[in-house]
Each structure stands twice: as C-alpha cells, then as structure tokens.
Amino acid sequence: MDKLTKTALAMSEYMAGDVMRIDHFMKVHAYAAVIGRAEGLDERTQEILEAAAYVHDIGIKNSELKYGSSSGYYQQIEGPGEAEKLLSGAGYDRELIDRVKYLVSRHHKYTDIDGDDCQILIEADFIVNIREDNMSRESIKEIYSRIFKTETGRSLLRNIYGAEQESDGV
C-alpha cells in the first residue's frame, strides 16, 4: 500500500466516527490533488501537498479536548505533533514530515504564504469551507481576490460557486 493511501486510512481511523471531519479532509485532499497536478507541481511537492491535505486538521481533536475549541490558533499548536506521529507511521521521511508539520501549522494563516504547496492547501481548504460554512457571496468575492492565486484554484472557485468572472475578480 502506498504512503498516501496509508495516510488517508490512518486519518480515518484517527477521526473514527466523525463523519463531517473525515468527509472534510477527503474533499480537501481531492481538490488539493487536482490543483497541484493542474498547476504542474513536481512529484515531491505534490506528495507533500497531498499528505498535508489529509492531515491538515489533525489538531482539531486535541484542540477540542484540551481547550474546548477547534479554532485555527489551537489547531496550529496541537496539529504538528499529531501529524508527525501519523506520518511517521505511514513511512514518510523526516524532510517531508517537517514540511507537512509546517503546513499544518500555517494553513489558517493567510499572509506570508510560503510555497506553492501552502498556497494550494489553503485554496483547497477554502473551496470546501465555503460550502460547509455557507459563506456569503461577498465573502467568496473577498476570498477570491485576497487569497486565491493559482489559476486552477480560481477557476474551480468560479465553476463550483457559479461565479462569473468580472473585471475585479469573481
């Protein structure tokens, strides 16, 4: 079994019984994988992106247990350590694990986005969160213009949410 499949299965076990969260990371992974491939990421960066997409919200479980909150702030504290354990178990090397831990700790920060893998992970997470959080049309426009940078991510956002491109973005 390949490492990404091991990661998906390990995450589903880690989040066992939490249908909403398992569904969330599976969808984020799917969007991240498509955007990464369409944007032409090299094989290593694509693997990092896809592993990160599976574990990006791994900190939620401990955040809720320790702090009674699933906020991004607590996730960035709790997530990297849990991601390291899971990814080590799947057989990833130290360099990949360290980059994924960094992405887990940064995917709720929307300034100083460091790298294509980080940008795409944030875009994929937003594509899913927009629907799950029932974001307004105005919020979608704001996210499109402020956060989305990849052509593929922008195209998906327009296509999924029925947005027609205007001169200012969405």
C-alpha positions in Angstrom: 0.0 0.0 0.0 1.4 3.4 -0.9 2.1 6.1 1.8 -0.8 8.4 0.7 -3.3 5.6 1.0 -1.9 4.7 4.4 -2.2 8.3 5.4 -5.9 8.5 4.3 -6.7 5.3 6.2 -4.8 6.3 9.3 -6.6 9.7 9.4 -10.0 8.0 9.0 -9.0 5.8 12.0 -7.8 8.8 13.9 -11.1 10.6 13.3 -13.2 7.5 13.5 -16.9 8.3 14.0 -16.5 11.9 13.0 -18.2 11.8 9.6 -18.1 15.5 9.0 -14.3 15.8 9.6 -13.4 12.7 7.6 -15.5 13.9 4.7 -13.8 17.3 5.0 -10.2 16.1 4.8 -11.1 13.7 1.9 -12.6 16.6 -0.1 -9.7 18.9 0.7 -7.3 16.2 -0.5 -9.2 15.8 -3.7 -9.2 19.5 -4.5 -5.6 19.9 -3.5 -4.5 16.9 -5.6 -6.3 18.3 -8.7 -5.0 21.9 -8.2 -1.4 20.6 -7.6 -1.4 18.5 -10.7 -3.0 21.1 -12.9 -0.5 23.7 -11.7 2.4 21.3 -12.5 3.9 20.7 -9.1 6.9 18.5 -9.1 6.4 14.9 -7.8 7.9 15.6 -4.3 5.9 18.8 -3.8 2.7 17.1 -4.9 3.3 14.3 -2.4 3.9 16.8 0.4 0.7 18.7 -0.6 -1.4 15.6 -0.7 -0.1 14.3 2.7 -0.7 17.7 4.2 -4.2 17.8 2.8 -5.1 14.6 4.6 -3.7 15.7 8.0 -4.3 19.5 7.8 -6.9 19.5 10.5 -5.5 16.7 12.7 -5.1 19.2 15.6 -8.9 19.6 15.9 -9.4 16.6 18.1 -6.9 17.6 20.7 -7.8 21.2 20.5 -11.4 20.4 21.4 -10.3 18.1 24.2 -7.7 20.5 25.7 -9.2 23.9 25.0 -12.9 23.2 24.2 -12.3 24.9 20.8 -11.5 23.9 17.2 -10.1 27.3 16.4 -7.2 27.6 14.0 -5.0 29.0 16.7 -5.3 25.9 18.8 -5.0 23.6 15.8 -1.6 25.1 14.9 -0.5 24.2 18.4 -1.8 20.7 18.5 -1.6 19.6 14.9 2.1 19.3 14.1 2.9 16.8 16.8 -0.1 14.6 15.9 0.8 14.9 12.2 4.3 13.8 12.9 3.1 10.6 14.7 0.7 9.7 11.9 3.1 10.4 9.0 6.0 8.6 10.7 3.7 5.6 11.0 2.9 5.8 7.2 6.7 5.7 6.4 7.5 9.2 5.3 11.0 10.7 5.6 11.9 13.4 8.0 12.1 16.2 5.4 8.6 15.5 4.2 7.2 15.2 7.7 8.8 18.6 8.7 7.3 20.4 5.7 3.9 18.9 6.4 4.1 19.9 10.0 4.9 23.4 8.9 1.9 23.4 6.5 -0.4 22.1 9.3 0.7 25.0 11.5 0.3 27.6 8.7 -2.9 26.6 6.8 -5.0 29.0 8.8 -2.7 32.0 8.3 -3.3 33.8 5.1 -0.3 36.2 5.0 3.2 35.3 4.0 2.1 32.1 2.3 5.3 30.2 1.8 5.4 27.9 -1.2 3.0 26.5 -3.8 2.1 23.6 -1.6 1.0 26.0 1.1 -1.0 28.2 -1.3 -2.8 25.2 -2.8 -3.6 23.7 0.6 -5.2 27.0 1.7 -7.2 27.2 -1.6 -8.4 23.6 -1.4 -9.4 24.1 2.3 -11.3 27.3 1.4 -13.2 25.6 -1.5 -14.5 23.1 0.9 -15.1 25.5 3.8 -17.1 27.9 1.7 -19.8 25.3 1.3 -19.5 23.8 4.8 -19.7 27.2 6.4 -22.4 28.6 4.0 -20.3 31.7 3.2 -21.9 34.6 1.6 -21.3 35.8 -2.0 -19.4 38.8 -0.6 -17.2 36.5 1.4 -16.5 34.4 -1.6 -15.5 37.5 -3.6 -13.2 38.7 -0.8 -11.5 35.2 -0.6 -11.1 35.1 -4.3 -9.4 38.4 -4.6 -7.4 38.3 -1.4 -6.4 34.6 -1.1 -6.6 32.7 -4.3 -3.6 33.0 -6.6 -3.5 29.8 -8.7 -5.3 29.8 -12.0 -6.7 26.3 -11.2 -8.0 27.3 -7.8 -9.6 30.5 -9.2 -11.2 28.5 -12.0 -12.6 25.9 -9.6 -13.9 28.6 -7.3 -15.7 30.3 -10.2 -17.0 27.0 -11.5 -18.2 25.5 -8.2 -19.9 28.6 -6.9 -21.4 29.7 -10.2 -19.4 32.9 -10.2 -18.9 34.7 -13.5 -15.6 36.4 -13.9 -15.8 40.2 -13.6 -13.2 42.7 -14.1 -12.4 42.8 -10.4 -12.1 39.0 -9.8 -15.2 36.9 -9.3 
